[in-house]
Amino acid sequence: MKRRNKLDPFEKEIEARGSEYVPVRGAKRTKIENILEKARKARNINIRISEHDLARLKKRAEDEGIPYQTMISSILHKYVSDRLVDEKDIVKSLQLLETAR
Protein backbone atom coordinates (compact mmCIF):
# COMPACT_ATOMS: atom_id res chain seq x y z
CA MET A 1 0.00 0.00 0.00
CA LYS A 2 1.44 3.36 -1.03
CA ARG A 3 1.54 5.92 1.75
CA ARG A 4 0.30 9.40 0.85
CA ASN A 5 1.72 12.42 2.59
CA LYS A 6 -0.55 15.28 3.52
CA LEU A 7 0.19 18.65 1.97
CA ASP A 8 1.29 21.46 4.25
CA PRO A 9 -0.40 24.89 3.90
CA PHE A 10 2.32 26.18 1.57
CA GLU A 11 1.95 23.16 -0.73
CA LYS A 12 -1.84 23.51 -0.67
CA GLU A 13 -1.52 27.14 -1.74
CA ILE A 14 0.73 26.15 -4.64
CA GLU A 15 -1.73 23.48 -5.70
CA ALA A 16 -4.67 25.90 -5.49
CA ARG A 17 -2.85 28.49 -7.62
CA GLY A 18 -1.58 25.98 -10.20
CA SER A 19 -3.59 27.49 -13.03
CA GLU A 20 -1.80 30.83 -12.55
CA TYR A 21 1.59 29.42 -13.51
CA VAL A 22 2.77 29.70 -17.10
CA PRO A 23 5.39 27.61 -18.91
CA VAL A 24 8.91 29.01 -19.15
CA ARG A 25 10.48 29.02 -22.61
CA GLY A 26 13.65 29.92 -24.42
CA ALA A 27 16.81 31.17 -22.74
CA LYS A 28 15.13 31.47 -19.35
CA ARG A 29 14.13 27.80 -19.46
CA THR A 30 17.65 26.77 -20.50
CA LYS A 31 19.13 28.78 -17.63
CA ILE A 32 16.76 27.14 -15.12
CA GLU A 33 17.49 23.67 -16.50
CA ASN A 34 21.26 24.28 -16.20
CA ILE A 35 20.86 25.36 -12.57
CA LEU A 36 18.77 22.28 -11.80
CA GLU A 37 21.26 20.00 -13.54
CA LYS A 38 24.12 21.37 -11.43
CA ALA A 39 22.02 20.91 -8.29
CA ARG A 40 21.27 17.28 -9.17
CA LYS A 41 24.90 16.31 -9.64
CA ALA A 42 26.33 14.69 -6.56
CA ARG A 43 29.60 13.06 -5.65
CA ASN A 44 30.23 10.42 -3.08
CA ILE A 45 32.88 11.27 -0.50
CA ASN A 46 34.34 9.48 2.48
CA ILE A 47 34.85 11.29 5.77
CA ARG A 48 36.02 10.24 9.17
CA ILE A 49 33.74 11.21 12.02
CA SER A 50 33.76 10.18 15.65
CA GLU A 51 31.35 7.43 16.63
CA HIS A 52 29.87 9.73 19.26
CA ASP A 53 29.13 12.51 16.74
CA LEU A 54 27.73 10.02 14.22
CA ALA A 55 25.42 8.53 16.84
CA ARG A 56 24.19 12.01 17.75
CA LEU A 57 23.67 12.90 14.08
CA LYS A 58 21.69 9.71 13.53
CA LYS A 59 19.53 10.46 16.56
CA ARG A 60 18.85 14.04 15.43
CA ALA A 61 18.04 12.84 11.90
CA GLU A 62 15.68 10.22 13.30
CA ASP A 63 13.97 12.93 15.38
CA GLU A 64 13.58 15.01 12.19
CA GLY A 65 12.34 12.00 10.23
CA ILE A 66 15.06 12.11 7.58
CA PRO A 67 18.01 9.87 6.71
CA TYR A 68 21.20 10.90 8.52
CA GLN A 69 23.17 11.23 5.26
CA THR A 70 20.52 13.66 3.98
CA MET A 71 20.87 15.65 7.19
CA ILE A 72 24.66 15.80 6.84
CA SER A 73 24.32 16.95 3.23
CA SER A 74 21.79 19.60 4.27
CA ILE A 75 24.05 20.89 7.03
CA LEU A 76 26.99 21.14 4.65
CA HIS A 77 24.86 22.91 2.03
CA LYS A 78 23.60 25.43 4.57
CA TYR A 79 27.17 26.03 5.75
CA VAL A 80 28.63 26.72 2.29
CA SER A 81 25.64 28.92 1.34
CA ASP A 82 25.96 30.96 4.57
CA ARG A 83 22.56 29.83 5.84
CA LEU A 84 23.77 27.73 8.77
CA VAL A 85 22.95 29.77 11.86
CA ASP A 86 24.32 29.20 15.33
CA GLU A 87 21.59 29.04 17.98
CA LYS A 88 23.76 31.09 20.35
CA ASP A 89 23.93 33.89 17.78
CA ILE A 90 20.14 33.90 17.49
CA VAL A 91 19.70 34.08 21.26
CA LYS A 92 22.26 36.88 21.48
CA SER A 93 20.49 38.83 18.73
CA LEU A 94 17.12 38.40 20.46
CA GLN A 95 18.62 39.60 23.74
CA LEU A 96 20.07 42.68 22.01
CA LEU A 97 16.69 43.42 20.46
CA GLU A 98 14.99 43.12 23.86
CA THR A 99 17.44 45.53 25.51
CA ALA A 100 17.02 48.01 22.64
CA ARG A 101 13.29 48.33 23.34
HUFENVEN-V193831 format. One record per backbone hydrogen bond with DSSP energy under -0.5 kcal/mol. CO is the residue of the C=O (numbers start at 0). NH is the residue of the N-H. Records with the same first field share a line. If there is no record, write none. Layout:
# HUFENVEN-V193831
CO->NH ; NH
This chain:
# HUFENVEN-V193831
7->11
8->12
9->13
10->14
11->15
12->16
14->17
16->19
17->20
24->27 ; 28
25->29
26->30
27->31
28->32
29->33
30->34
31->35
32->36
33->37
34->38
35->39
36->40
49->53
50->54
51->55
52->56
53->57
54->58
55->59
56->60
57->61
58->62
59->63
60->64 ; 65
66->70
67->71
68->72
69->73
70->74
71->75
72->76
73->77
74->78
75->79
76->80
77->82 ; 83
78->81
82->84
85->88 ; 89
86->90
87->91
88->92
89->93
90->94
91->95
92->96
93->97
94->98
95->99
96->100
97->100
